[in-house]
Amino acid sequence: MSTYFSTSHYIDYYFAHPYHSWERGANENLNGLIRQYFRKGSDFTSINKQRIKEIEAKLNNRPRKRFGYETPILVMNQLLFNPKVAFIT
């Protein structure tokens, strides 16, 4: 199914190799940011949803180099609500 979708829509996709963290730079960076709040091996069932929402808001409003020092939430809003972007159905 994924092969059909990618070829019919001309989409390139890539899979990182197991234990090759350098192939997942953005993901590893975010993991590091999350680790500032939660230690590795933390039991997330003991953390209330309000605390997770607070940390989520902090991370989504933190400027990132990969976005030209804009925040992820701002970049997402620009992409989703930009009237100059046309969608094909």
C-alpha positions as CSV (number, residue, x, y, z in Angstrom):
1,M,0.0,0.0,0.0
2,S,2.7,2.5,0.9
3,T,4.7,1.7,-2.2
4,Y,1.6,2.3,-4.4
5,F,0.8,5.6,-2.6
6,S,4.4,6.9,-2.9
7,T,4.7,6.0,-6.6
8,S,1.2,7.3,-7.5
9,H,1.8,10.6,-5.7
10,Y,5.5,10.9,-6.5
11,I,6.5,11.0,-2.8
12,D,10.0,10.1,-1.7
13,Y,10.2,8.5,1.7
14,Y,13.1,7.3,3.8
15,F,13.5,5.0,6.8
16,A,16.3,5.5,9.3
17,H,18.3,2.5,10.2
18,P,18.0,1.1,13.7
19,Y,20.5,2.6,16.2
20,H,21.6,5.3,13.7
21,S,20.5,8.3,15.6
22,W,22.4,10.7,13.3
23,E,19.9,9.8,10.6
24,R,17.1,11.3,12.7
25,G,18.5,14.6,13.7
26,A,15.3,16.5,14.3
27,N,13.8,13.6,16.2
28,E,16.8,13.2,18.4
29,N,17.0,17.0,19.1
30,L,13.3,16.9,20.3
31,N,14.1,13.9,22.4
32,G,16.9,15.9,24.1
33,L,14.5,18.8,24.7
34,I,12.0,16.5,26.3
35,R,14.7,14.9,28.5
36,Q,15.2,18.4,30.1
37,Y,11.8,17.8,31.7
38,F,11.6,14.0,32.0
39,R,14.4,11.6,32.7
40,K,15.0,8.6,30.5
41,G,12.8,5.8,31.7
42,S,10.2,8.1,33.3
43,D,6.8,6.5,33.9
44,F,4.5,8.7,31.9
45,T,1.4,7.2,33.6
46,S,2.4,9.0,36.7
47,I,2.5,12.4,35.0
48,N,-0.7,14.3,34.8
49,K,-2.1,15.7,31.5
50,Q,-1.8,19.3,32.7
51,R,2.0,18.9,33.2
52,I,2.4,17.4,29.7
53,K,0.3,20.2,28.2
54,E,2.6,22.8,29.9
55,I,5.7,21.2,28.6
56,E,4.2,20.8,25.1
57,A,3.4,24.5,25.1
58,K,6.9,25.4,26.1
59,L,8.5,23.2,23.4
60,N,6.1,24.4,20.7
61,N,6.8,28.0,21.5
62,R,10.6,27.6,21.7
63,P,12.4,29.0,18.6
64,R,14.3,26.4,16.5
65,K,17.3,26.9,14.3
66,R,15.8,24.6,11.7
67,F,12.9,27.0,11.3
68,G,15.0,30.1,10.9
69,Y,14.6,30.7,14.7
70,E,10.8,30.8,14.4
71,T,8.7,28.7,16.7
72,P,7.2,25.4,15.6
73,I,3.7,26.6,16.3
74,L,4.2,29.7,14.2
75,V,5.6,27.6,11.3
76,M,2.7,25.2,11.5
77,N,0.2,28.0,11.5
78,Q,1.8,29.6,8.5
79,L,1.7,26.3,6.6
80,L,-1.9,25.4,7.6
81,F,-3.5,28.8,7.3
82,N,-1.5,30.4,4.4
83,P,-4.1,31.6,1.8
84,K,-1.3,31.5,-0.9
85,V,-1.1,27.7,-0.6
86,A,-3.4,25.8,-2.9
87,F,-4.6,22.3,-2.2
88,I,-5.4,19.8,-4.9
89,T,-8.3,17.4,-4.3
